[in-house]
Amino acid sequence: MSVVRHDPWSLHRDLLQEMNRAFGRMQPDDSSSGATADWIPPVDIEENQEQFTIYADVPGIDPQSIEVTLENGVLTLSGAREAQVEASQTERRRVERAHGRFYRRFTLPDTADADNVTARGNNGVLEVVIPKRASSQPRRISVAA
């Protein structure tokens, strides 16, 4: 005889996941973007001793049209991806790629050097480099005897 664990909510969870996937709600939870954005680009964030780097997936968008602003310690990425025009001969169509306005904000730490932030786009990925201030770099302090 084998013991089977009963999870009465598993079907409910599965249904919710399918509904979210079907309606395109599987976006990162960013409450600052909800009212102003149609979609939110996924990002990777890296940190090392010299800088922070943000990689944002924005395929199909001209890097020149992406607006990157930094104000009061908040970095903002915004832009838009236009919907493709539907061909008149198309009988059926499935659309999974988001289109419309995107908007994403990041609060930078005090160690960020706001004057030297750079951004560049390559192969559908926006790379934003935020250097750290030299004063925030760790340094060795000698102890007097």
Rosetta constraint file for C-alpha pairs under 8 A:
AtomPair CA 9 CA 13 HARMONIC 6.19 0.50
AtomPair CA 10 CA 14 HARMONIC 6.13 0.50
AtomPair CA 11 CA 15 HARMONIC 6.09 0.50
AtomPair CA 12 CA 16 HARMONIC 6.26 0.50
AtomPair CA 13 CA 17 HARMONIC 6.23 0.50
AtomPair CA 14 CA 18 HARMONIC 6.23 0.50
AtomPair CA 15 CA 19 HARMONIC 6.14 0.50
AtomPair CA 16 CA 20 HARMONIC 6.06 0.50
AtomPair CA 17 CA 21 HARMONIC 6.11 0.50
AtomPair CA 18 CA 22 HARMONIC 6.02 0.50
AtomPair CA 19 CA 23 HARMONIC 6.13 0.50
AtomPair CA 20 CA 24 HARMONIC 5.98 0.50
AtomPair CA 20 CA 25 HARMONIC 4.97 0.50
AtomPair CA 20 CA 26 HARMONIC 6.08 0.50
AtomPair CA 21 CA 25 HARMONIC 6.24 0.50
AtomPair CA 21 CA 26 HARMONIC 6.03 0.50
AtomPair CA 24 CA 96 HARMONIC 7.68 0.50
AtomPair CA 27 CA 39 HARMONIC 7.31 0.50
AtomPair CA 27 CA 40 HARMONIC 6.41 0.50
AtomPair CA 27 CA 42 HARMONIC 7.82 0.50
AtomPair CA 28 CA 40 HARMONIC 6.97 0.50
AtomPair CA 28 CA 42 HARMONIC 7.08 0.50
AtomPair CA 30 CA 34 HARMONIC 6.92 0.50
AtomPair CA 30 CA 104 HARMONIC 7.65 0.50
AtomPair CA 32 CA 104 HARMONIC 7.59 0.50
AtomPair CA 32 CA 105 HARMONIC 7.20 0.50
AtomPair CA 33 CA 37 HARMONIC 5.43 0.50
AtomPair CA 33 CA 40 HARMONIC 7.42 0.50
AtomPair CA 33 CA 102 HARMONIC 7.91 0.50
AtomPair CA 33 CA 103 HARMONIC 5.71 0.50
AtomPair CA 33 CA 104 HARMONIC 6.19 0.50
AtomPair CA 33 CA 105 HARMONIC 7.76 0.50
AtomPair CA 34 CA 38 HARMONIC 7.78 0.50
AtomPair CA 36 CA 101 HARMONIC 7.61 0.50
AtomPair CA 36 CA 102 HARMONIC 7.71 0.50
AtomPair CA 36 CA 103 HARMONIC 6.90 0.50
AtomPair CA 37 CA 100 HARMONIC 7.64 0.50
AtomPair CA 37 CA 101 HARMONIC 5.19 0.50
AtomPair CA 37 CA 102 HARMONIC 4.73 0.50
AtomPair CA 37 CA 103 HARMONIC 5.40 0.50
AtomPair CA 38 CA 98 HARMONIC 7.67 0.50
AtomPair CA 38 CA 99 HARMONIC 7.06 0.50
AtomPair CA 38 CA 100 HARMONIC 5.54 0.50
AtomPair CA 38 CA 101 HARMONIC 5.26 0.50
AtomPair CA 38 CA 102 HARMONIC 5.86 0.50
AtomPair CA 39 CA 98 HARMONIC 6.27 0.50
AtomPair CA 39 CA 99 HARMONIC 7.09 0.50
AtomPair CA 39 CA 100 HARMONIC 7.12 0.50
AtomPair CA 39 CA 101 HARMONIC 6.63 0.50
AtomPair CA 39 CA 102 HARMONIC 5.11 0.50
AtomPair CA 39 CA 103 HARMONIC 7.46 0.50
AtomPair CA 40 CA 102 HARMONIC 5.39 0.50
AtomPair CA 40 CA 103 HARMONIC 6.14 0.50
AtomPair CA 40 CA 104 HARMONIC 6.42 0.50
AtomPair CA 41 CA 56 HARMONIC 6.14 0.50
AtomPair CA 41 CA 57 HARMONIC 5.68 0.50
AtomPair CA 41 CA 58 HARMONIC 6.28 0.50
AtomPair CA 41 CA 102 HARMONIC 6.97 0.50
AtomPair CA 41 CA 103 HARMONIC 7.89 0.50
AtomPair CA 41 CA 104 HARMONIC 7.39 0.50
AtomPair CA 42 CA 56 HARMONIC 5.87 0.50
AtomPair CA 42 CA 57 HARMONIC 5.77 0.50
AtomPair CA 43 CA 54 HARMONIC 6.62 0.50
AtomPair CA 43 CA 55 HARMONIC 5.34 0.50
AtomPair CA 43 CA 56 HARMONIC 4.34 0.50
AtomPair CA 43 CA 57 HARMONIC 6.32 0.50
AtomPair CA 44 CA 54 HARMONIC 5.81 0.50
AtomPair CA 44 CA 55 HARMONIC 5.12 0.50
AtomPair CA 44 CA 56 HARMONIC 6.67 0.50
AtomPair CA 45 CA 52 HARMONIC 7.14 0.50
AtomPair CA 45 CA 53 HARMONIC 5.68 0.50
AtomPair CA 45 CA 54 HARMONIC 4.57 0.50
AtomPair CA 45 CA 55 HARMONIC 6.38 0.50
AtomPair CA 46 CA 52 HARMONIC 5.65 0.50
AtomPair CA 46 CA 53 HARMONIC 5.11 0.50
AtomPair CA 46 CA 54 HARMONIC 6.52 0.50
AtomPair CA 47 CA 51 HARMONIC 5.94 0.50
AtomPair CA 47 CA 52 HARMONIC 4.41 0.50
AtomPair CA 47 CA 53 HARMONIC 6.37 0.50
AtomPair CA 48 CA 52 HARMONIC 6.52 0.50
AtomPair CA 49 CA 132 HARMONIC 7.75 0.50
AtomPair CA 49 CA 137 HARMONIC 6.96 0.50
AtomPair CA 50 CA 131 HARMONIC 5.95 0.50
AtomPair CA 50 CA 132 HARMONIC 5.52 0.50
AtomPair CA 50 CA 137 HARMONIC 7.50 0.50
AtomPair CA 51 CA 112 HARMONIC 7.77 0.50
AtomPair CA 51 CA 129 HARMONIC 6.82 0.50
AtomPair CA 51 CA 130 HARMONIC 5.51 0.50
AtomPair CA 51 CA 131 HARMONIC 4.04 0.50
AtomPair CA 51 CA 132 HARMONIC 5.05 0.50
AtomPair CA 52 CA 112 HARMONIC 7.99 0.50
AtomPair CA 52 CA 129 HARMONIC 5.98 0.50
AtomPair CA 52 CA 130 HARMONIC 5.03 0.50
AtomPair CA 52 CA 131 HARMONIC 6.19 0.50
AtomPair CA 52 CA 132 HARMONIC 7.38 0.50
AtomPair CA 53 CA 127 HARMONIC 6.89 0.50
AtomPair CA 53 CA 128 HARMONIC 5.66 0.50
AtomPair CA 53 CA 129 HARMONIC 4.58 0.50
AtomPair CA 53 CA 130 HARMONIC 6.13 0.50
AtomPair CA 54 CA 126 HARMONIC 7.86 0.50
AtomPair CA 54 CA 127 HARMONIC 5.70 0.50
AtomPair CA 54 CA 128 HARMONIC 5.07 0.50
AtomPair CA 54 CA 129 HARMONIC 6.55 0.50
AtomPair CA 55 CA 125 HARMONIC 6.31 0.50
AtomPair CA 55 CA 126 HARMONIC 5.62 0.50
AtomPair CA 55 CA 127 HARMONIC 4.68 0.50
AtomPair CA 55 CA 128 HARMONIC 6.55 0.50
AtomPair CA 56 CA 125 HARMONIC 5.54 0.50
AtomPair CA 56 CA 126 HARMONIC 5.03 0.50
AtomPair CA 56 CA 127 HARMONIC 6.57 0.50
AtomPair CA 57 CA 124 HARMONIC 6.13 0.50
AtomPair CA 57 CA 125 HARMONIC 4.75 0.50
AtomPair CA 57 CA 126 HARMONIC 6.49 0.50
AtomPair CA 58 CA 124 HARMONIC 5.16 0.50
AtomPair CA 58 CA 125 HARMONIC 5.67 0.50
AtomPair CA 58 CA 126 HARMONIC 6.71 0.50
AtomPair CA 59 CA 123 HARMONIC 7.31 0.50
AtomPair CA 59 CA 124 HARMONIC 3.95 0.50
AtomPair CA 59 CA 125 HARMONIC 6.73 0.50
AtomPair CA 60 CA 81 HARMONIC 7.00 0.50
AtomPair CA 60 CA 124 HARMONIC 6.35 0.50
AtomPair CA 61 CA 65 HARMONIC 7.32 0.50
AtomPair CA 61 CA 66 HARMONIC 7.70 0.50
AtomPair CA 61 CA 80 HARMONIC 7.34 0.50
AtomPair CA 61 CA 81 HARMONIC 5.94 0.50
AtomPair CA 61 CA 124 HARMONIC 6.96 0.50
AtomPair CA 62 CA 66 HARMONIC 7.10 0.50
AtomPair CA 63 CA 120 HARMONIC 7.12 0.50
AtomPair CA 63 CA 121 HARMONIC 5.18 0.50
AtomPair CA 63 CA 122 HARMONIC 7.89 0.50
AtomPair CA 63 CA 126 HARMONIC 7.18 0.50
AtomPair CA 65 CA 79 HARMONIC 6.54 0.50
AtomPair CA 66 CA 77 HARMONIC 7.03 0.50
AtomPair CA 66 CA 78 HARMONIC 5.90 0.50
AtomPair CA 66 CA 79 HARMONIC 4.85 0.50
AtomPair CA 66 CA 80 HARMONIC 7.70 0.50
AtomPair CA 67 CA 76 HARMONIC 7.77 0.50
AtomPair CA 67 CA 77 HARMONIC 5.82 0.50
AtomPair CA 67 CA 78 HARMONIC 5.20 0.50
AtomPair CA 67 CA 79 HARMONIC 6.06 0.50
AtomPair CA 68 CA 75 HARMONIC 7.17 0.50
AtomPair CA 68 CA 76 HARMONIC 5.65 0.50
AtomPair CA 68 CA 77 HARMONIC 4.80 0.50
AtomPair CA 68 CA 78 HARMONIC 6.67 0.50
AtomPair CA 68 CA 119 HARMONIC 7.75 0.50
AtomPair CA 69 CA 75 HARMONIC 5.75 0.50
AtomPair CA 69 CA 76 HARMONIC 5.19 0.50
AtomPair CA 69 CA 77 HARMONIC 6.79 0.50
AtomPair CA 70 CA 74 HARMONIC 5.54 0.50
AtomPair CA 70 CA 75 HARMONIC 4.45 0.50
AtomPair CA 70 CA 76 HARMONIC 6.29 0.50
AtomPair CA 70 CA 114 HARMONIC 7.28 0.50
AtomPair CA 71 CA 75 HARMONIC 6.71 0.50
AtomPair CA 73 CA 107 HARMONIC 5.93 0.50
AtomPair CA 73 CA 108 HARMONIC 5.32 0.50
AtomPair CA 73 CA 109 HARMONIC 7.36 0.50
AtomPair CA 73 CA 110 HARMONIC 7.79 0.50
AtomPair CA 73 CA 114 HARMONIC 7.50 0.50
AtomPair CA 74 CA 105 HARMONIC 6.59 0.50
AtomPair CA 74 CA 106 HARMONIC 5.55 0.50
AtomPair CA 74 CA 107 HARMONIC 4.48 0.50
AtomPair CA 74 CA 108 HARMONIC 5.87 0.50
AtomPair CA 75 CA 105 HARMONIC 5.60 0.50
AtomPair CA 75 CA 106 HARMONIC 5.09 0.50
AtomPair CA 75 CA 107 HARMONIC 6.32 0.50
AtomPair CA 75 CA 108 HARMONIC 6.92 0.50
AtomPair CA 76 CA 103 HARMONIC 7.22 0.50
AtomPair CA 76 CA 104 HARMONIC 5.76 0.50
AtomPair CA 76 CA 105 HARMONIC 4.43 0.50
AtomPair CA 76 CA 106 HARMONIC 6.48 0.50
AtomPair CA 77 CA 102 HARMONIC 7.91 0.50
AtomPair CA 77 CA 103 HARMONIC 5.73 0.50
AtomPair CA 77 CA 104 HARMONIC 5.18 0.50
AtomPair CA 77 CA 105 HARMONIC 6.35 0.50
AtomPair CA 78 CA 101 HARMONIC 7.35 0.50
AtomPair CA 78 CA 102 HARMONIC 5.44 0.50
AtomPair CA 78 CA 103 HARMONIC 4.40 0.50
AtomPair CA 78 CA 104 HARMONIC 6.45 0.50
AtomPair CA 79 CA 101 HARMONIC 5.75 0.50
AtomPair CA 79 CA 102 HARMONIC 5.53 0.50
AtomPair CA 79 CA 103 HARMONIC 6.86 0.50
AtomPair CA 80 CA 99 HARMONIC 7.11 0.50
AtomPair CA 80 CA 100 HARMONIC 5.22 0.50
AtomPair CA 80 CA 101 HARMONIC 4.16 0.50
AtomPair CA 80 CA 102 HARMONIC 5.75 0.50
AtomPair CA 81 CA 98 HARMONIC 7.89 0.50
AtomPair CA 81 CA 99 HARMONIC 4.97 0.50
AtomPair CA 81 CA 100 HARMONIC 5.20 0.50
AtomPair CA 81 CA 101 HARMONIC 6.55 0.50
AtomPair CA 81 CA 102 HARMONIC 7.96 0.50
AtomPair CA 82 CA 99 HARMONIC 5.70 0.50
AtomPair CA 82 CA 100 HARMONIC 5.86 0.50
AtomPair CA 83 CA 99 HARMONIC 5.45 0.50
AtomPair CA 83 CA 100 HARMONIC 7.01 0.50
AtomPair CA 86 CA 90 HARMONIC 7.26 0.50
AtomPair CA 108 CA 112 HARMONIC 6.40 0.50
AtomPair CA 111 CA 132 HARMONIC 5.43 0.50
AtomPair CA 111 CA 133 HARMONIC 5.77 0.50
AtomPair CA 111 CA 136 HARMONIC 5.85 0.50
AtomPair CA 112 CA 130 HARMONIC 6.33 0.50
AtomPair CA 112 CA 131 HARMONIC 6.00 0.50
AtomPair CA 112 CA 132 HARMONIC 4.53 0.50
AtomPair CA 112 CA 133 HARMONIC 5.94 0.50
AtomPair CA 113 CA 117 HARMONIC 7.05 0.50
AtomPair CA 113 CA 130 HARMONIC 6.57 0.50
AtomPair CA 113 CA 131 HARMONIC 5.44 0.50
AtomPair CA 113 CA 132 HARMONIC 5.10 0.50
AtomPair CA 113 CA 133 HARMONIC 4.98 0.50
AtomPair CA 114 CA 130 HARMONIC 7.18 0.50
AtomPair CA 114 CA 131 HARMONIC 7.86 0.50
AtomPair CA 116 CA 130 HARMONIC 6.96 0.50
AtomPair CA 116 CA 131 HARMONIC 6.62 0.50
AtomPair CA 117 CA 128 HARMONIC 7.14 0.50
AtomPair CA 117 CA 129 HARMONIC 5.73 0.50
AtomPair CA 117 CA 130 HARMONIC 4.74 0.50
AtomPair CA 117 CA 131 HARMONIC 6.56 0.50
AtomPair CA 118 CA 128 HARMONIC 5.73 0.50
AtomPair CA 118 CA 129 HARMONIC 5.30 0.50
AtomPair CA 118 CA 130 HARMONIC 6.82 0.50
AtomPair CA 119 CA 126 HARMONIC 6.96 0.50
AtomPair CA 119 CA 127 HARMONIC 5.52 0.50
AtomPair CA 119 CA 128 HARMONIC 4.29 0.50
AtomPair CA 119 CA 129 HARMONIC 6.27 0.50
AtomPair CA 120 CA 126 HARMONIC 5.79 0.50
AtomPair CA 120 CA 127 HARMONIC 5.39 0.50
AtomPair CA 120 CA 128 HARMONIC 6.66 0.50
AtomPair CA 121 CA 125 HARMONIC 5.62 0.50
AtomPair CA 121 CA 126 HARMONIC 4.33 0.50
AtomPair CA 121 CA 127 HARMONIC 6.08 0.50
AtomPair CA 122 CA 126 HARMONIC 6.53 0.50
AtomPair CA 122 CA 127 HARMONIC 7.89 0.50
AtomPair CA 132 CA 136 HARMONIC 6.86 0.50
AtomPair CA 132 CA 137 HARMONIC 7.54 0.50
AtomPair CA 133 CA 137 HARMONIC 7.07 0.50
